[in-house]
Amino acid sequence: MLAYLNGNYLPLDEARISPMDRGFLFGDGAYEVIPVYSRRPFRLQQHLERLERTLAALQLANPLSKEQWAEVVQRLVDDHGSEDQGVYLQVTRGAAPVRDQAFPRPAVPPTVFAYADRLPTPSAELLATGGTALTAEDFRWLRCDLKTVSLVANVLLRQLSAAAGCTETILLRDGLVMEGSASNVLVVQDGVILAPPKSNLILPGVTYDVVLELATANGIPTQVRPVAEAELRSADEVWVTSSTKEVLPITRIDDAPVADGRPGPLAARMNALYQDFKNQVMRR
Ligand code: PLP
């Protein structure tokens, strides 16, 4: 598998970075995961804009222009060869000679890394039965809108559901639904999609945007507003969305069924719309 590292292309298993890299020492960096369908990146501009926003918040200059990123992504995709892929991009503040939390002075070059892998979309079986979730109190920091590689809180929160054999951990803060440990959460009540609003407490998901756009374009009502834990527990449907999970219905939460415990009709409709939209975009 090919990787891109600091301007060079090389086999992934030959890519090396310094143990002094601030990504390794502090989680001081940004990342993105871009889904690729039929060898074409999906919503690439939106992913690159989110990377730009995260880097700006980290006070890191974007090492590549959008055109250069697009070139790197396409080269990795072409080399990998699978029709559907996930491309991972990461930029860290680089390797400084001394371990100090403050930014290195003088600045050091960032570490820029990317590779393409297969896209682990949900299996037909999982879509048919729906996924399962645990809930947990969200103990992450107050900048969950940034896609940084400081993911240890997400790791611990996800592990709660992984250890219980569940698909995702749904995060609650002060009685409100935030998002999943690696996904956004949407709730359906009486035919309306309820979407927790974007804020510093959730990641602005590219898939979340696509789903809300598709809903609006197809006359499915949406409400972007805070969603209470009680609404999650009494929902007709609960979905998690992400570039890799796409639109996955959740049919059990904390061992209680969501409605009748089967994926709901709106999930099936949204999934069909999502798959159609993907295919349309890829044909353009
Ligand atoms: N929220 C979190 C915490 C995530 O890690 C992710 C994706 O990995 C998402 C939401 C969904 O974002 P996207 O739809 O852009 O993949």
Residues whose N, C-alpha, C, O or C-beta is under 5 A from the ligand:
A	BS01	PLP	E179 G180 S181 A182 S183 N184 L203 P204 G205 V206 T207 Y208 T241 S242 S243
